Amino acid sequence: MVLSTGLMGCYVTPMPIPENQASKVSAVEVFCGFLCPESSQVGTLNQGLKNLLQFVLAAYFLKKSYTVRLVLVDTVAAMVELGSLLYDEPWITRETDSALHKLLQKNMLLVLEAILTNFDLPESESIPLKQCHFNFIESGLIFFLNFLGNESVNSEPLWKYIIHIFSLTKSSSNDVRNSSVPLFRQHILTIRILKMEIKLKELLYRSQSLLPTVRKQMQTLHKEVLLVTTFLAAIQGGNRTLEGSVLEDVYSGFVSFNWNEISEHTLRSFSLELFVFLKKIMLACEEKKGMYLRDRSSLLSPNFSKTPEFGFMDFLLRDLQELLNSEHVKFPLQIQVIHGHIDFFRSFLNDVGNKHYDFDHSDLKGLVLRILQVALQVEYISDSLLQNPDVAWYLFPWLSSLIEDTKLIKVQISEISNELHGIRFDDFLQSTNNVMPPSKISEIDEVVINRVDDECELIAKLTRGSKQLDIASIVGMAGIGKTTLARKIYYSYSVSLHFHTRAWCHVSQLYHKRKLLIEILGDVMEITNSILEMRDDELELKLYQCLKGKRYLIIIDDLWSTDAWNDLQHSFPNDGNESRILITSRLHDVVPKIQEDSIHHLPLLTDAESWELLNMKLFKEEACPEDLLDPGKKIASSCDGLPLTVVTISGLLQGIEKTSDWCKQVGESLSSLIADSEESRCMDKLRLSYNHLPNHLKLCFLYLGAFFGYKEIPVRKLIRLWVAEGLVQHAGERSAEDVAEELLTGLIGRSLVMASKRRSDRGIKTCCLHDMVLILCSRICEEESYLEQVTWRDEVFSGFSEDLDYGVHPNHSHLTDPVTYSKRRPSIYSRRNHFVMSRPSGPHVHSLLYFATSDSRPECPHDISLIPGNFKRLRVLDLECINLGHTFPEWVEDLVRLRYLALSGNINSIPNSIAKLRNLQTLVLVGLIGRVLLPDTIWSMVKLQYLHVRNGAFFSFQGTQMENPPQLPELVSLSSPLLYGVQDAEKILIRLPKLRRLTCIFSDSRDVDTGDRLQFPVLSFLKDLKSLKITYSGRNFHPRKFDFPWTLTKLTLSKFRLPWDCISEIGKLPNIEVLKLLAGAFDGEVWDMKDGEFQKLRYLKLDNLNVVHWNASEDNLPKFNT
């Protein structure tokens, strides 16, 4: 801590005593020696007390002001109190240390009160203080601060205040003092309020025998004193003066009160006097009301989200509780009241949601939006208080106003609740189930209509005709089935036999040339690190070389412009061997410029075909009931031949009781949705499916709009973001991850989302939205102000040169003004340098998602230290696409509200300060240059659920010898730590009791003499572990035994070089369903599988092994998917 001038340094030489005080020196030393013996544990306080007492005596015996002398007497009494504490407790404990800390503060406050009171007196009555008097005080203060230590002093605002006041009084000349008298009076008021607060704390601590009602009243009085302190600080901050007569009366009553005879009545009387003073202060602060009105207006601007989103209220309740538990909480009574009201609102909204009432009903929606507006304001206040308690004074009238609003809302809830019990079912109640069962998940190609004629015609174009490279195209409106037909052709038996190699790439509107090249290469060869490091022109050449001499088929799906074709066509050799390219596009004008005579226009379905598709989707292999045939065909006919509409409507009808009356109503409503243009007809019908979603699924669906530039959305990342945003609510013992997967299943079951790729354990790896569904999602996000989609084509980046990838152009180093995002969630797709140069900001942004587009030098580091200053309320920060340089950014620690953090850089360690992010749930770090050292403080981040460090991490081992080392009790997913030997592995993993997924690198023990490098790590204590991926890095490995938990369902082993007879241990695991043996996991040419092994195995992958013979009977692998 840096002290003001005159208070720097450590121990000082005792100041000389004035001659007229010399006779009292021996008495001072004896007295202070009695209070604080130099030989005791707190002997270093002795000199500080001597210096302080010398000032008291010097001032007291000048016999001037009676008022000042009374304060000085109180100071001596406080010193005696200090000595009494040290006499009763000669050894410092945690409790003693806290009491000692407070008594030293009390002593200094009393001395400063005496000085300030003296300055406020007429010159004839005041004590003529000299420099030596201030030297005594300064010496005493320095001794106290040295005794307490910098860390203790820095964490206590009251010490900073004491230092400030002393510096102010010491540096003031006589002339300045006269002009500063009003300010000195203000500080006198503050000190007296602080003294009342200290006194009440002491009484609360000591008066355990009080009646509960009296004790409760005293607690209330203490909170009111705290509130007065808050407002006094506000007035001083504005250099205002305040008439102190009311406080003088209150203070006189307080000090004259007989605290030995406390009753509920007398406490209430005193509290009333205090309330009068508080009202007066609030009037003085009235002119500051504009500050909170301005903030409220900004918060509730037209960009306020209109979607009923209340998952954040659970986090808000935790924040309010954190404030209430804080030692320095401001106006706790009001926070307690608002906490109760928010808790009530959350219960009401949960109840409404569980009964599936329609949140779009006008009355209910209006009420819900009023609740959300109040909750958002309370969240803003809570954030402000947690980040900076000094702003509390102007937030109090705002919070008081909100309390009145919540009382009115509770009355409205009571009224509408009575109505909800008597309204018609079809007015408020939704008809759909919340979540579809897993068996109803619709894959992209699960059920499709057979377009036999179209399929045969296109296959003929691709497999017959000219020897030269030829191009065929499928053109049609969105949702007509172009991609589905192309997939059927791509996987058809005749096509797979005809072509040597096939590849598929999806273009879309936001295409990236580099990604397209890598996507095609990935289908014709293995993608290695050297491929990923190639420049774009090298990738083009590599693709050309891979296709050269081969008869190939390339599918280019969803082409939106000729630019993408121009970027790719030079990579396709024409060797006269009947190679073909098939393009799908909804834009007819794009295709003729490529090959006019090969365009295949895909027609709409006939009514019969639409009914056939709807029938298959709804009833699978079962027959449609007779009474549903006519209404079902009517519904199919109203879909106007668009397969997407048929599939979407089938999702709407899933899970709903299918009666003829209900189907007739649906058919009639669909007919009324038919509009003029083809696109609007489809959009209206897609919106119908959205409108029938439960509210929690609507929010999850809209969040997919943040990935509008993604061809395929990584599901695990999506789930982590859903959890951080409060969109996933825990249900009993089930994890948030399980609930989130069920929510995604519900969206897939309604055909709004498609499962594009699956993991080996049959879970969904990536998902996607059909283009028309994505357009719908984007429109609703804009209408509801749910999130803000920003691309490099938008106006905010129009001032940047297209070819400016790296560095700053001298003619426009920055925009004139920073780019300010007004919505709660901006999702930004741009070049990295453009994003940084735009100096983004957002005072009300809670989630900042950034996705980089193609740059020529993506590896270049960028300085984005402006983030914490420009985005002070972030909960979610995803900057995984930007290299932040060689050190972990210090500014991250300022974003204490973060729940999700993803960063990237040439970083080799994370600092201890990461633990300040005490709310963090997800930490993703992409280390670009190697493994990353995790700090020991990571173990204090008890809310952490996902810890992913790409390219490897290793733990600090400080504190691992503790008897009960700290744990990460909520961590469910960890990758990729480096574990050295059995002992290190156990030290780390034993502290992760809920771990479900582990990806790690296991290496030789650091101490090879122990011999434990020959053992496999013990993992059986991980009772929740489901998935394990472990790679070995070290010398020859010959384990004595495996020790896996029986809960394991997925296992991946690499580079162990184990003998095949060890695999029987794995085969005995009762729940193993997925086994991947990669890169020399086992060594040997013969694998003999024994009876009874791998009874639940469904998926087996063998890669880069030297096995030649695999001996198994027909009874092995009964569940295996062939």
N, C-alpha and C positions, 0 to 999 in steps of 0.2 A: 504494500500500500504506500502510495506517495503522499506524504504529509505536506501540509502547507509550510511556507517559509517559517523557520524557527522551530519546527517540530520534526525535522529530519535528523537522522542519525540514531545511534543507540544510546548506551549509558552516558550520562553527562556528569560533570563535576558539580557537586552541590553548590548552589548559589550563596554568595556572602550574606551574612545576616546584618541588618542595620544595627548600629550601635545601641539604639534604644531597645532593641529586642534581644541583645546578646545574653542578657541575664536569664532569658527564658529558654535558651538552647538546651540546657541540661534537662529541664523538665520535659521538653518536646521529645528528646531522645528516650527518656525513661518511659514516657507515655506510649510512644510508638513501639518501643521494644516490648512493652507489655502486650499491646494489641497484636503485634506481628513480630515474634522473635526472629532475629536474623538467622538463627541456627535451624529454623523450621523449613518445611518443604516450600513455604511461600515467603521465605525470608527476603527475596528480591523485592517484595512490595514495601519493605520497611522504609527504604529511602524515599519512595514516592509519597508515602504517608507523611514523612517528616517534612518534605517540601510543601505539601498541601497544608499541613497544620501550621507551618511557619507563616503562610499567607493569612490563614484564618486569625491567628493571634495578632499579627501585625495590624490587620484591618480592625479587629474587634477593639483593641485597646486605644484606637484613635478616638473612640467615644463620640462618634458623630451621629449617624442615623440609627434610630431605634429599629426601624424596619430591616435595615441591612444586618444589624446585629442579631436579630431573631433568626434570619436565614443562616448566619454563621453558626449560631447555636445548634440549629438543625443539622448542619454539616458535621459538627463534632459528634452529635448523637448518631449520625449515620456511620461515622468511623468506629464508634463504640459497638454498633451493631455488627460491623465487619469483624471486629475483634472477637465478639461473642461467637460468631459463626466459626471462626478459626479455632477458638478454644474448644467448642463442642465437637468439631470435626477436624482434627489436626492433619488428617491425610485426605488429599483431594480425590473425591470420587466424581462420577459424572454429575450427580445431583449437586454436590458441593461446588463443582466448577461452574455450573449454571448460576447458582445463587451468588457466588463470588463475582461472577461477570456482571450481574445485575446490580450488586451493591457498589461496585466501582463506578458504574454508570451513574448511579444515584448520587454518589459523592461529587462527581464532576458536575452534574446538573445543578446541584445546590450551590457550588462555588460560582458557576456561571450566572445563576439567578442573582446571587449577591452582587456581582459586578454590574449586571444589566440594571438591577434595581438602583444601584448607586448612581449610574449614569442618568437615570430618570429623575433624580432628585434635584432640587435647587442647589446652586453652588454652595450656598451657606450651610447646607445640611449634608452635602455629599462628602465622602472620604476622598482626600487627595491621593489617589493611587499613583505609585511610582513604578518605574521600570522593574525594580527589584521584586515588586509584588507579582508582576506578570511572569518574571523569571521563576519564582517559586512554583506557580501554577504549571508553567510549561514543563519544568523538570518533573513534577509529579505526574503529569499526563504522559510524558515519555516513558517513565518507569512502568506505569500501568499498561501502556500499549505493548511495550517490550515483553512484559510478563504474559499477556494474553496471546501474543503472536499475531502475525499478519493475517493468517487465514481466518482466525476468529474475528478479527477486527473488520476485515473486508466483507465478511458475510453479515455484518450487523449495521443497518442504516443509522442507528442511533449514535454509534461512535463517529460516523462521518458527520452527523449533525453537530456533535459536541466539538469536533475539531474545527468545523466551519465557524461556529459561534466564537470560539476562543480566538481564532485568527482574526475575525472581524473586530473584536473588542481590543485586541492587542495593537492592531495596526491603525486604529482610529485616533487621530489627533484631537485636541480639545475643540478646534473649530468644526471638524467633521462630526464630532460627537453631537454637537448641538443640532446639526441638520439631520442626524440619524436617530434622534430620540424616538420618532414614531416607529421606526423599524425595530429599535431596541424594545419598545413596549410590546410590539407584536411577538417578539421572541420570548419576552417574559410570559405572555399569555400561553404560548406553546409549551414552555417549560412547566408551567403550573398544571396544564392539562396532562402532560407526561407524568408529573408527580402524582396526580390523582390516579392515573392508569396504573402506575407502579404500586401505589398503596392498595388499590383494589385487587391487583394480582396477589400481593402478599396476603391480604385477608382471605382471598379465595383458597390460597394454598394452605393457610394455617387453620382456617375455621372449618375443620371437618365435622365439628359437632353441631353446626347450625342446622336448624330445621330445613327440610327440603324446599319449602316455599320461600324461606328467607334466602337460602343459598341461590335459588333460581332467580330471585329478584336482584341479587347482587351480581350474578352473571349478566343479567340484562343491562344493569347499570354500567358494568365494565364495557360491554359492547357499544353502549351509547357514548361513553368517553372516547372510545376508539374512533367513532364516527366524527365527533367534534375535532379530534386531532387531524383527521383527513381533510376537513374543510379549512382548518387553520392553515395547513400546509399549502392549500390552493390559493388562499388570499395572499400569503406571503410571496408565493411564486409570481403573483402579478404586481408585487410591490404596493399593495393597497394597505390602507390603515383601517382599523376597525375599533369602534368605541368599546372599551373594555369594561365598562361599568357592570354590565350584566354578568360577565365572567368573574369579575372581582367579587360580586355578591355570591355567585355559586361557589367560588373557591373559598371565600371566607366561611360560608356555611359548611363546606367540606372539611376544612382544617379544624373548625370548632366542634364538629360533630363528635359525639362520644362513641367511638368505635368499639367500646367495651360493652355497650348496650344496644345491639343491633336488632331492629324489628322490621317486619315487612312494611309497616305503615311509614316509618321514618325513611326507609329506602325509597318508597314511592314518592314521598314529598321531595326528596332530593332529586330524584329522576325527573320530576316535573319542572324543577328549576333548570335543570340541564336541557330539557326539551325546548324551553323558551329561548335559551341561548342558541340552540341549534337552528331554530326557525330564523333567528336574526342573521346568523351566518349564511343560511341558504338564500335569504333575500340579497345579501351582499354578493352572492355568486350568481344571481339571476342573469346578469349581463352575459355570463358564459354559456347560457342556455343555447345560443346559436351554434355552439360547437357540436353538441350532440344532435341537434336538429339537422345540421349539415350532414353529419355522418349517417344519420338515419335515412335521410333523403337519398343519399348515394347508395346505401345498402338496398333500399326498396325501390330502386329505379325501374324503368320498364324492362331492364334485363334480369329482374328477379325471376327465378325459375317458377313457372306456373304448374309444374308437375308435382303431384302430391308425393314428396320425397321426405320421409321422416326417419330413415335409418340413422341419420346423423344425431338424432336426439338421444340415442343411447350413449354416444360419446359425450354429448353435452352434459348429461346427467353425471357422468364420471368426472368431468371437468369441474362442475359445480361442487361436487363432493370433495374434490381436491382442494378447492378454494376454502371450503368450510373446515377442512383438516389443517389448513395452513396456519402457522403461528401468527402471521402478519395479515390475516384476512381483514378486509375492509367491509364495513356494514354487513356483518354476518347475519343479522336478523332478516334483512331484506333478501339476502342470497338464500337463506333457509326457506323463506316463503316462496320465492320463484322456483326453487328446486322442487318443492312440493307440487306446484302448479304444473311444471313441465312433466313431472312424473305422472300426474293425473292425465294430461293430454296424451302422453305416450300410451297409457293403458287404454284410453278411449279409442285412439287410432288403431291399436292392435285389435281391439274388439270389433271395430268396424271392418277391418281387413279380414279377420278370421271368419266373419259372417258373409264375406264376399259382396258387401254393398258396393254399388257403383259410385266411384269417386267422381265421375263426370256429371252426376246429377247436380243441378245448379245449386240447390240449397246446401247439400253436403259439401260440394266442392268449394263454395264460398267460405264455409266454416273452416274447412281444412286449410285453405290458403291463409286465413287469418291466424290460425294456430301456427302455421309455418313462418309467417312474417314475424310473429312474436318470438318464436324459437330462434330464428336467425339473428334477431337483435340481441337476444340473451347470449347467444353464442359469441357475437361480436364483443359484448361487454366482458364475458368470461375470458376470451382470448386477451383482451386488453389488460385485464387485471393480472392474468398469469404472466404476461410478458413484461408489464411495467406497472406495478402497484401505484406509482405516483400519479397516474391519470385518474385515480379513483374519484376524486372530488367532482369532476364534471360528469362522470358516469352515474353518480347517485340519483340525480333528478330523472335521468333517463330510465334507470331501473325502477324507480318509484312509479313513473308513468306506466311502465310495462306491467307492474303489479296490478294497477287499476284496470288495465286492458284485460289481463288474464281473468280477473274477477267477472268481467262482463262476458267473456268467452265461456266461462264455466256455466253461467246462466243460460247462454245460447245452446250449449251442449245438453243441458237438462231438458230444454224445450224440444230440440230436434231428436233427442233419444226417445221421447214419448211418441213422436211422429213415426220414427223408424219401426216401432213395434206394431203400428197399425197400417202401414202403407202396402200398396199392392206389390206382389212378388216381382212383376216385370218392370216396376219403376226403379227399385233400388238394388234388387238382388241379382247378382251375376249368375249365369247359367253354366259356366264352365268349371271344370275341376282345376285345382291349382297346378298340379304337376302330372304329366302323363307318366304311366309306368314305363320302365325301360324297354319292355317288349314292343312298345309303340314307336320307338325311334325310327324315323324315316331316313335311310341313307340316300345319297344323291341318286343312285341308280337302283334303288330297291324295287320300286314299282313304276314301270313306264309303259306307255302305250306302244304297241308294235307298229312302227311306220315301215312296214315291209317294203313297199314300193320305193319310198325315198332312200331307204338303206341300200337296196339292191342297185338302184341307179347310181348312187355315189360310189359304191364299191367298184362298180364297173368302170367309172371314170378314173378311179385311182389305180386299178390293176390292169387296165387295157389301154389301147391307144398308142400315142406317140412314145418313141424311145427317149425323147428329150424331157428335161425337167418340165413338169406341168403343174398347174395350180387349179384347184377346185375351191369353190366358196359356197357356204351356206348362209343365206341372208334371210332375216325375218325379224319381227318385232320382239321386244323383250318378253321373256317368259314363254316363248312359243316352242322351245325345246331344241334349240340349235346345239347347245353344248351337250345335252343328253344324247342326241343323235350322233354327234361326233365321237362321243365316248364309246357308244355301241360299235361304231365302225372301227375305232382304234383297237378295241379288244376282240373284234371278230376273228374267228379262226382263219378264214381265208386271207385276211389282211396280214395277220401275224406270220403266216407262212410265206407270203409273197415278198415282204420287205425284210432286208437284213437287220435293219435297226429302225426303231421308232422313237419319237420324242414329242413332248407336249409342253407348250408354254401358254400362259394366260396373260393377256396384255392389259386390258382395262384402260380407263381414262388416265390414271396416274401411273404410267408405265416407267420403268427404269431400264435402259438399254443393258446395263451391266447385269442386272438381275435376270433379264430374259436370256442372255447368253449363258449364264451359269445354270439356269434352269434347264435349258436344252442340253448343255454339256452333261448335266447330272443324269440324264436318261441314256447317254451314249457312252459314258465312261465314269470312273470313280473320281469324285472331287477331292483333291488333296489340298494341303495348305499352299503348295506352290501354285496351284490353279487360282486359289482365292487371292493371291498376292499379285497376279498378273494385271497389267493395264488393260483397258478396254480393247485397244487394237490387237494386243496379244491374245486376248480371249477370242476375238473374231478369227484370227489366224488358226488358233487351236481348234475351234469348231470346224473350220473349213478342212483342216487336215484329218480330223476324226471322221468326217463324212466322205472324204475323197475316196472314190472307188467303190463305195457301198450303195446299194439300192435302199434309200431311206424314205420314210414318211414323217413329215413334220406337221403337227397340228398347231396352228396359231389361233387361239381362242379369244374371242371378244375384241376384235380389232376396231379401234375408234378413229384412227387417222392413218394416212399414208406415211407419216413420220416414222412410226414404229416399223413398218415394212421396209422403209429405206434404210433404217439402222441395221436390219437383219439380213437383207437379201444377198449381200456380198459374201456371206458366210456359207451359202448353199451352192456347192459345186454342181455343174451340169455335165455329167459324164456319159450321157446317152444311155443310161441303164434303167430307165423307167422310174426314176425317183419322183416323188410327188409331195406337194404341200397342200394342206386343207385349211382354209380360213373360215372362221365364223365371225359374223358381224351383224349388227342391227342396222348399220348405215349403208344403204345401197350406193351412195355416192363415193364411198371409199373403195369399193371393190372393182368397178369397171376400169379404174386406172391401173389395175394389176392384171386382170384377165377377164374380159367381158364375156366370152362364150362359155365359161365354165361356172357361171353363177347358178346355184340351185336355190330357188325361192321356196322356202318351207311354208306350206299352207297351214291355215288354222284347222283344228280338228272338226270333224263333223259332229253333229249332236250324238250320233251313235258312239263315236270314238270317245267323246267327252264322258258319256255315261259309262262306257267300258272302263275308263281310267278311274272315275269316281267310285264305281262299284268295287274295283280291285283295291283301292285305297281304304275304303270303309269296311268292306266285309271280307277282304283277303280271299280265302278259298271257300268261304261259306256263301250260300245262296242268299240273295237279297229277299227279305220278306215281301210277300205279295202286296201288302198294303202300303209298302214304301216305294214300289216301282214307279208309279206315276209321279208322286212328288219328287222322288230322286231324279228322275229323268228331266223334270222341269228345272231343278236346281242345276243339273249338268248343262242343260240348254242355255240357261242364263249366263253361263260362263263364257259364251261367245267364242268357243273353240280355242281358248288360250289355256294350254296345259298348266301354266303357273297358277292361274286362277282356280283351276280344278283342284290342284294339289293344296293350295292355300285354304280353300273352302273345306276340303276334307280334314285338314288340321283343325279348323273351327268346329267341325261336327264330331271330332273324336271325343269320346268321354261323355257325350251328351246323350241322354236317353232318346232313342230314335223312335218317335211316334209320328203317325201321319199328320196330325195337327201341327206338331212343332215343325216338321219338314215343310209343310205348306207355308207357315209363317216365314221361315227362312227363305223359301223360294220367292215369296212376294217381296221381301225386303231386298233381295239381290236384284230383282227386276228393276226396282226403283233406283238402283245405283248406277244403271247404265247411263253413260255420258256421251259426249260427242266424239272426242278423240280416242284413239285406241289406248294411248298411254294413261289418260285420265280414267278410263273405265277400269283398267287394271289397278290403278292406284287407289281408287275408291274401294275396290274389293279387298285389296291388301289392308287398307285402313280399317275395314270392318273387322278383319282378323285381329289387328292391333287393339281395337276398341274392346274386344272381348277378352283380352288378357287381364288376369288379376293385376292389381296395382304393382305388387312387387316384381312381377315379370315384365311389366311395362318399363320399369326403371332399368332392369337388367338389359332389356332389348335396346333401349335408347342409348345405353352406355356403349353398345357395339359401334355406334356412330363415331366414336373416337378413333376407331381403326379404319376410317373410310379410305385410307390409302393402301390398306393391306389386301392382298389377294386371299390369304389364309391367316386367320387370327389364332395365335398360340393360346391354347385354352388355359394352360396353367398360369400364364401371365394375366390373362383376363380374370381368372378366379381370384388371384391375389389382389388385383385392383378392385374387383367387386367387394372383397372383404374390407379393404382399406377405406372404401367409400361408404361403408355402412349399409350396403345393399343386401348383405347376407346376415340373417339372424340365426343365432344358435338355437337348436331345438333339442333340449334335454342333453343326453350324453353324446349326441352326434356332433361331429366336428363341423366347423364352418366350411371346410373344403368339401365334405360330403354333401352338405346342404346346397352349396354352390353348384356342384355337378348335377344335382337333381333339378335345380333351376334351369340350367342349360338344357337338360333333357326335356324339360317342359317346353322350352322354346323350339327345340328340334321337333318334338312331337306335334307341334302346331304348324310345322312347315314354314316357319318364319326364318329359321336358321338351319343350315345344312352341316352335317358332320362330314367334313371333307377328308380327313385322315384319322385313322385309329391307331392307338398304341398296340403293342404286342399283347397287352393284357386286356384288350378290347375296350379300354377307355378311349375317350375322344382326345386326340392329339391336337388337331386344328379344326376350326369351324369357319364357315363363311356365310355371307349373305348374297342372295341373288341380286343382280344389279337393280332391279325394280324395288326390291325390298330395301336395299341400301338407300335408294332415292327417297323412299317413304320415311325411313329412319332419319335421314338428314333433314327432311322437311319438318318433321315433328319436333326434332331437336331445336330447329330455328324458331318454330312457332311457340314452343314452350320455354324458350331460353334455357334449355337444359344444358347444352354445351355449344361451344363455338368452334366450327371447323375452318381452319385457315390453311391456305396453300401458297406456294411461291407465286402463283398467278394473281393473288389478291392485291388490292391497292396498297396494303401496308408495305409490300416489298417492291412496289413498282419503281421506286427510286434507285434500285440497284441494277447494275449492269448484269446481263445474263451470263457473261463470261467471267464474272468476278467470283472465283472460288476460294481464293486464299489471299490473305493480306488485305489491307485497306487501301482503296483507291484514293489518291490525294485530293481529288475533287469532291468526293463526298464520303468523308470518314464516318459521318453519322447522319442520321435523319435530323431534321430541324428539331423535332420533338420526339420523345420516346413513344413507342407503340404501346398504347394502353389497352388491355383486354378487360372488358366490362363484365363478361359472364363468369360464372363460377368455375367453369371447366373449359379452357381453351385447349384444343388439340391441333398442333402446328406441324405442317409438313413444309420444309423449306431447306435451302442450303444452309450448312452450318454457319458459315461466315455471315450470311444475311441475317440469320436469327440473332447472332451476337451483336451485329452492328445496329440492329433495330432498337437496342436497349429496351427490351420488353418490360412491362410492368403491369400490375393488376392489384389494386388495393383490396379487392374482395375475392380474388382468385384463390380457390382452395386446392385445385388440382391442375398441375401444369404437365402436359404430356407433349414431348417433342420427338418427332420422327424425321430423320435426315433424308433428303433426296440425294441424287447422285452428285458427288463432288470429285474433282480430279485429285485432291489430296485429303482424303478423309482422316488420315492419321495425324494431321497437324493439330497441336494443342490450342485450346481457346480459353480466354479469361472470361468467366461469367460470374465474377464475384459480386455483380450487381443484384443477383437473385435475391438474397435475404432482405436487402433494403427495398426492393421493388415488389416483392411478393412476401409480405410479412405473415400471411395467414395460411400458408401452404400446409396441406395434409398429405398430398401426393405430389412427388417430384420425380419425373422420369426423364433423365438426361443420358440414357444409356448409349445414345448415338454420338455423343460428343466427347472427344478426348480432352480431359481436364488438366493434362500435364503430368508432372512427375511427383507431385505431392497431393495428398488428400486435402481437399479444400477446407480451410479453417472456417469459412463462413457457414458451413453446414451446421455447426453446433448452435447457430442462432435460430435455426428453424425447429424450435423445440416441439411444435405441434405435429411434426411429420409422423405419418403412419406407414408411408411407402417411399422408399428411396432407391433409385437405380442410377448408378454413375459408371463412368468408364475413364480409364487413364493409364498412364505409365507409372502406376502406383505400386510401391512395394510394402507399404504398411498403412494401417489405419490408426489414428491417434487415440489416446485415452478419452479425449473429449467427446467421442462418439456417444458415450454413455449419457450425455445430456439429452439425447433424443429418447427420453424415457417412454414415449408412446409408440416407438417404432415397431411395426409388425413385420415388415419386409425390408430386407437389405440385400440389394443386388449390386455387385461390384465386378466389372469386367477389367481384370488386370491384364494390360496389354504387353507387359514385358516379363512376366513370370509370376511366381507365387507371392502371396500377400500375407504379411504378419498381422494377425488379429490381436488387439490389445487385451490385457487381462480384464479391463473394465467391461468387456463384452458380456461378461457373466452377470452384470447388474442390470442388463436390459431384459427384464423379466417378461415383457410383452412380445418379444421377438418370436415370430412363427416360422419365417422363411429366411434362411441365411444362405445365399448363393454367391460364391466367389469363383468366377470362371478362371480357369488355368491354375487353380490350386491355392490353398491357404494353409497356414500353420498357426497353432495357438501358442500364446505365451503361457508358461507354466508357473507363474507366480501364484502362490497361495494354494497349490495343489496338495500340499502336505497338511492342509487344515483338516480338522476332524470332521467338520460338516461343510465342505466346499459349496459355494453358491451354485445354483442350477439355472438352466433356461427352461422353466416348467412348461412353456407353451410351444417350444420349437418342434415343428413336425417335419420340416424338410431341411436338409443340410447337404451342401456340395461346395467345393470339393476339398476337404481337409487332407493334409498329409499326416498320416499316423505312423509314428516310429515305434515299431515293436508292440508287443502285447501290453506292456505296462502303460505306455503312453496312450494307447487306444482306450484302455479301460478308464484311465484318469479323465479322459474327455467324455467318452460316451456314457459313462455312469451318471453324468450330470445332465443328460438329455432324456428324461423319463418318458416323454411322449413322442419320440422320434418315429416317423412313419416311413420316410424315404431318406436313404443315405447313399451318396456317391462319394467315394473316397479313394485315396492312394495309400496303399500299405507298403511300408518300406522296412529295411533292416532296422533293428534296434540301434539307438545311438550308442549303447554300451554293448558291444558285440560279445564281451566276455561272459555276459549272463546266459548266453545260449538261447534266449527267448526268440531270437530271430527265426528259429526253426518252427515256431508255433504259429498257429492261426489265431487271430484275435478273438477273444471271448465276446460274444454278442448276444448270448441267450438271455441276458437281463433286459434286453430291449423288447419288452412285451408287446409293443404296438407296431414294431417294424414290419412293413409289408414289402418294401422294395429295397434291394441292396445291389449297388453296382460298385465293384471293388477291383482296382488294378494294382498289380504288384510291381514294385520297383526295387530291385536288389539282386542278391546272389541266389544260388540254387535254393529252392524252397521244398522242404520235406516235412509237412506238418504231421504231428502225432495224431491229431484228430480235429474235426470241425466242431464248431460250437455256435450253430445258428439258432435263432428263436423259431419256434414252431409256427409262429404267425406268418412267416415269410411266404409270399406268393410269387415274387419275381426276383430272380437272381441273375446277375451278369458278372462273369469272372474273366479277367484278362491277364495274360503274361505270367501266370503262376508256374507253368511247366510241370503240372502235377501228373503223377502216374494215374492211369485210368482206373486202377482199383480203388482210388480215393472217392470216385464219384458215387459209390454206393451209399456213402454217408449222406450225400445230397439227395439221392433217390428215396431215402427214408423220410424226408420232410413231408408231413401229411398234407400241406396246403400248397405246395409249389405248383404253379400253373404255367409260368414262363421261365425258360432257362436259355441264357445266351452264353455260349462258350466262344470267346474271341481271342485272336492274336496270341495263340500258344497257351491258352488257359490250361490245356492238358497236353501231355506229350506221350506219344506212342501210336502205333498203327492199328491196334485192336481194342475195340470197346465191346466188352461182353456185358450186356444188360441182364440183371438177375430178376427173377420173378418177384412180384410184389413192389417193385420200385416205380416211382413216378406215376402213381395212380391217378393224379389229377392234372398231369401235364397236358397242356393244350397247344403250347407253342415252343418250338425248339429251333435255335439258330446256331449253326456251326460255321465259323469263319476263320480262315487262316490257321487250320489245324492240320496235323500230318496223319490223322486217322485214315486207314484204308478199309478196314473191316469193322462193320457194326453188326453185332450178333444179337438178335432179339427174337422173342417168340411172338405168336399172335396174341398172347395174353398181356403182353407189355403195352403200356400207353393206351389204356382203354378210352381216355378222354381226348386223345390227340386229334387235332384238326389237320387232316390231310389236304 
